[in-house]
Amino acid sequence: MTSIEKPNNLLVDLHVKYIQSLDTKKDDLEYWFTEHLRLSGVYWGLTALDLLKNVNTLNREDVVKYVVSCQHDNGGFSGHIGHDPHLTHTLYAVQILVIEDALDSVNTEKIVEYVKSRQDPQTGAFTGDEWEEIDTRFSYCAISCLSLLKRLDAIDVKKAIEFIMLCKNFDGGFGNTPGAESHAGQIFCCVGALAIVNSLHLIDADLLSWWLCERQLKNGGLNGRPEKLEDICYSWWVLSALSILGRLHWINKEKLIEFILAAQDPESGGFADRPGDMVDIFHTLFGIAGLSLLGYPDLKSVDPVYCLPKYVVQRIGLAEKYHI
């Protein structure tokens, strides 16, 4: 794609058609290779459509029925029917059901018990599944999921906070485990989790925000850590953390908007990781969510903590009292 052909406005209709088409490509090898991400794709696509003011494009009954079919007897959800349950997919399932106002379709107490079972009582950390990988991503998934269900009382919140703070680095950022390198994705997870449990005071907001704003490159895009390429998904991971910390104005919004819009496919819709690459539904959501955080016109507002439309978060009684 030449620079002349790069889109400079949001191609809403094309993005809606692109998302609608994703479940019709069952003859494509990629469709089957990504089967384990099917539930994730529903969350990414549904949230993107909602922010685009087209949430009813997907059939609500079909969406809810599919999500319910991914729940296991232990309460957790898998990435597709017949796969193993995982904490990440459990959060996606709850987010989808919250958007569709359909939490009454599942046994939420079983979800709570599943999430609770993933916490290590000694360290406060959370494991993603029965194979017991530890990561701050899973701390966020657990805390966000239980917050949406209004059942944070089910876990040891104090211990969860202690583990997250062990992952804090000298540069103000957070890694996936204690001693691991700071990364924008992990920073979103830790900042978001701390916001939910009213512990943002534990963060050096200026130091961390400086590290985050240094992720912006000359082309306007953001990377996830020093000396790495820019990627549309960091338009969410970096911006959401800056938004929660009240320092969104520390980056060049105009240059970032230009970069995000240039990553659209002007023929088929969708967003790529960077201009000129192949589109996918993951980057499509986070490109749109990033634009929403930047105040781009004709998009619904996104909540930077839950990555859900703000009206959805407000509808279930979770206000922005957590944010700085």
C-alpha positions in Angstrom: 0.0 0.0 0.0 1.5 3.3 -1.0 1.4 6.4 1.2 -1.2 7.9 -1.2 -3.5 5.0 -0.7 -3.4 5.0 3.1 -6.9 5.8 4.6 -7.2 9.0 6.6 -10.7 8.4 7.9 -12.4 5.5 9.8 -13.9 3.0 7.3 -16.9 2.0 9.5 -19.0 0.1 7.0 -16.0 -2.0 5.8 -15.0 -2.9 9.3 -18.6 -4.1 10.1 -18.6 -6.2 6.9 -15.2 -7.6 7.8 -16.2 -8.7 11.2 -19.5 -10.2 9.9 -17.5 -12.2 7.4 -15.2 -13.9 9.8 -17.4 -16.9 10.7 -18.2 -17.6 7.0 -14.7 -18.6 6.0 -14.9 -22.2 7.0 -13.2 -23.3 3.8 -10.0 -21.4 4.8 -7.2 -23.3 6.5 -6.7 -20.3 8.8 -10.2 -20.7 10.2 -9.3 -24.1 11.6 -5.8 -23.2 12.7 -7.4 -20.5 14.9 -10.1 -22.7 16.4 -8.7 -22.3 19.9 -9.1 -18.5 19.6 -12.8 -18.6 18.6 -14.2 -17.3 21.8 -11.5 -14.6 21.9 -12.5 -13.6 18.4 -16.2 -13.3 19.4 -15.1 -10.9 22.2 -12.8 -8.9 20.0 -15.4 -8.7 17.2 -18.5 -7.9 19.4 -16.7 -5.2 21.3 -15.4 -3.6 18.1 -18.9 -3.6 16.7 -20.3 -2.1 19.8 -17.8 0.7 19.7 -18.7 1.2 16.0 -22.4 1.5 17.1 -23.2 -1.8 15.3 -23.5 -4.3 18.2 -26.8 -5.7 16.8 -25.0 -6.8 13.6 -24.3 -10.2 15.3 -27.2 -12.3 16.4 -27.5 -12.0 20.2 -29.1 -15.4 20.7 -26.4 -17.2 18.6 -23.6 -15.3 20.5 -24.9 -16.2 23.9 -25.6 -19.8 23.0 -22.0 -20.2 21.7 -20.5 -18.7 24.9 -22.6 -21.0 27.1 -21.4 -24.0 25.1 -17.8 -23.2 26.0 -18.3 -23.4 29.7 -17.0 -26.5 31.6 -18.3 -28.3 34.6 -15.6 -26.6 36.8 -17.1 -23.2 35.8 -14.2 -22.1 33.5 -14.6 -21.3 29.8 -12.5 -22.6 26.9 -11.4 -20.9 23.7 -13.8 -23.2 21.7 -16.0 -26.1 22.3 -14.0 -29.2 23.4 -10.9 -27.2 24.4 -9.5 -26.8 27.9 -10.8 -24.0 30.2 -8.5 -21.0 30.8 -8.7 -17.9 32.9 -8.3 -15.6 29.9 -11.2 -17.2 28.0 -13.3 -17.1 31.2 -12.8 -13.3 31.3 -13.7 -13.0 27.6 -16.9 -15.1 28.2 -18.0 -12.8 31.1 -17.2 -9.7 29.0 -19.3 -11.0 26.1 -22.2 -11.9 28.4 -22.0 -8.5 30.1 -22.2 -6.7 26.7 -25.2 -8.9 25.8 -26.8 -8.4 29.2 -27.0 -12.2 29.5 -25.1 -13.2 32.7 -28.3 -15.0 33.8 -27.6 -17.6 31.0 -24.8 -19.1 33.1 -24.1 -20.2 36.6 -22.0 -17.3 37.8 -21.2 -18.9 41.1 -19.4 -21.7 39.3 -17.4 -19.0 37.4 -16.5 -17.4 40.8 -15.3 -20.8 42.1 -13.2 -21.4 39.1 -11.5 -18.1 39.3 -10.9 -18.5 43.0 -9.3 -21.9 42.4 -6.7 -20.3 40.2 -5.2 -18.2 43.0 -2.1 -19.4 44.8 -2.9 -18.8 48.5 0.8 -18.4 49.4 1.9 -15.9 46.7 -1.4 -14.3 45.7 -0.6 -15.0 42.0 -3.0 -16.5 39.5 -2.4 -19.4 37.2 -4.0 -19.5 33.8 -5.1 -23.1 33.8 -4.3 -26.5 35.3 -0.8 -26.3 33.9 -0.2 -23.5 36.4 1.7 -20.9 34.3 1.9 -17.7 36.4 1.6 -14.3 34.8 0.3 -10.8 35.7 -2.1 -11.1 32.8 -3.9 -13.8 34.8 -4.0 -11.5 37.8 -5.8 -8.9 35.7 -8.2 -11.5 34.2 -9.2 -12.8 37.6 -9.7 -9.4 39.2 -11.5 -8.0 36.2 -13.7 -11.0 35.9 -14.7 -11.0 39.5 -15.3 -7.3 39.5 -17.7 -7.6 36.6 -19.5 -10.3 38.6 -19.2 -8.1 41.8 -17.5 -11.0 43.7 -14.1 -9.7 44.5 -14.7 -10.9 48.0 -14.1 -14.5 46.7 -10.3 -14.0 46.5 -7.5 -12.7 48.7 -7.2 -9.2 47.2 -4.4 -8.2 49.5 -2.3 -11.1 48.4 -3.1 -10.4 44.8 -1.9 -6.8 45.2 1.3 -8.0 46.9 2.1 -10.3 43.9 1.5 -7.5 41.4 3.8 -5.1 43.3 6.5 -7.7 43.3 6.5 -7.4 39.5 7.1 -3.7 39.6 10.5 -2.6 38.1 12.9 0.3 38.7 11.5 2.1 35.5 8.0 2.2 37.0 6.7 -0.5 34.7 5.6 -4.1 35.4 6.6 -7.5 34.0 4.8 -10.8 33.8 6.6 -12.2 36.8 8.9 -10.8 39.5 12.2 -9.6 37.8 10.8 -9.8 34.3 11.2 -6.9 31.8 8.6 -4.1 31.8 6.2 -4.5 28.9 3.2 -2.4 27.9 0.8 -5.3 27.9 1.7 -6.3 31.4 1.6 -2.7 32.5 -2.0 -2.4 31.3 -2.9 -5.6 33.2 -1.2 -4.4 36.4 -2.5 -0.8 36.3 -6.0 -2.0 35.4 -6.0 -4.6 38.2 -4.8 -2.0 40.7 -7.4 0.5 39.5 -10.2 -2.0 40.2 -9.0 -2.7 43.7 -8.4 1.0 44.5 -4.6 0.7 44.8 -3.3 3.1 42.2 -1.6 5.0 44.9 1.0 2.2 44.9 2.2 3.3 41.4 4.7 6.1 40.6 2.3 7.6 38.1 4.8 10.1 36.6 7.7 7.6 36.3 5.5 5.0 34.7 3.7 7.5 32.4 7.1 8.8 31.2 8.1 5.2 30.3 4.8 4.8 28.5 4.9 8.0 26.5 8.5 7.1 25.4 6.9 4.2 23.5 5.8 6.6 20.7 8.0 6.5 17.6 8.5 9.1 14.9 5.8 7.6 12.7 3.3 8.1 15.6 2.9 4.4 16.4 3.6 2.9 19.8 5.8 -0.1 20.7 5.5 -2.3 23.7 9.1 -2.0 25.0 12.3 -0.2 24.0 13.9 -0.9 20.6 10.8 -2.8 19.3 8.6 -2.1 16.3 5.4 -0.2 16.5 2.1 -2.2 16.7 -1.5 -1.1 16.6 -2.3 -3.2 19.7 -0.2 -0.9 21.8 -2.6 1.8 20.9 -4.7 0.1 23.5 -2.1 -1.3 26.0 -0.2 2.0 26.3 -3.1 4.4 25.9 -5.4 2.6 28.4 -2.7 2.8 31.1 -2.1 6.4 30.4 -5.8 7.1 30.5 -6.2 5.4 33.8 -3.2 7.4 35.2 -4.7 10.7 33.8 -1.8 11.3 31.4 -3.2 10.6 28.0 -2.2 14.1 26.9 1.5 13.1 27.2 1.6 11.5 23.8 1.0 13.1 20.3 -2.6 12.1 19.7 -2.7 13.5 16.1 0.3 11.4 15.0 -1.1 8.3 16.6 -4.5 8.7 15.0 -2.8 9.1 11.6 -0.8 5.9 12.2 -3.9 3.9 13.3 -6.0 5.0 10.4 -3.2 4.1 8.0 -3.3 0.4 9.2 -6.8 -0.1 7.8 -7.5 -2.3 4.7 -9.3 0.1 2.3 -10.7 -2.8 0.3 -11.8 -5.4 2.8 -11.9 -3.7 6.1 -10.1 -4.5 9.3 -6.9 -3.3 10.9 -3.4 -4.7 10.7 -0.6 -4.6 13.2 1.0 -1.8 11.1 0.3 -0.2 7.7 0.7 -2.6 4.8 0.3 -5.8 6.8 -2.5 -8.4 6.8 -5.5 -7.5 9.0 -6.9 -9.6 11.8 -9.7 -9.3 14.3 -7.3 -8.8 17.3 -5.8 -5.7 15.9 -9.1 -4.5 14.6 -10.5 -4.2 18.1 -7.5 -2.5 19.5 -7.2 -0.1 16.7 -10.8 0.9 17.2 -10.5 1.0 21.0 -7.4 3.1 20.7 -9.3 5.6 18.5 -12.1 5.7 21.0 -9.6 6.5 23.8 -8.3 9.3 21.6 -11.8 10.8 21.3 -12.2 9.9 17.6 -15.6 11.1 16.4 -18.6 8.8 15.9 -17.3 6.0 18.2 -18.8 5.0 21.5 -16.5 5.7 24.5 -14.5 2.7 25.8 -13.6 2.1 29.4 -9.8 1.9 29.8 -9.9 -0.5 32.7 -12.3 -3.2 31.4 -12.0 -2.7 27.6 -15.7 -2.6 27.3 -18.0 0.2 26.1 -18.4 2.7 28.9 -22.2 2.4 28.8 -21.9 -1.3 29.5 -19.7 -0.7 32.6 -22.0 2.0 33.8 -25.1 -0.2 33.2 -23.8 -2.8 35.7 -23.0 -0.2 38.3 -19.2 0.1 37.9 -18.4 3.8 37.7 -15.0 5.4 37.0 -14.3 5.9 40.7 -11.2 3.7 40.3 -9.4 6.1 37.9 -6.9 8.8 39.0 
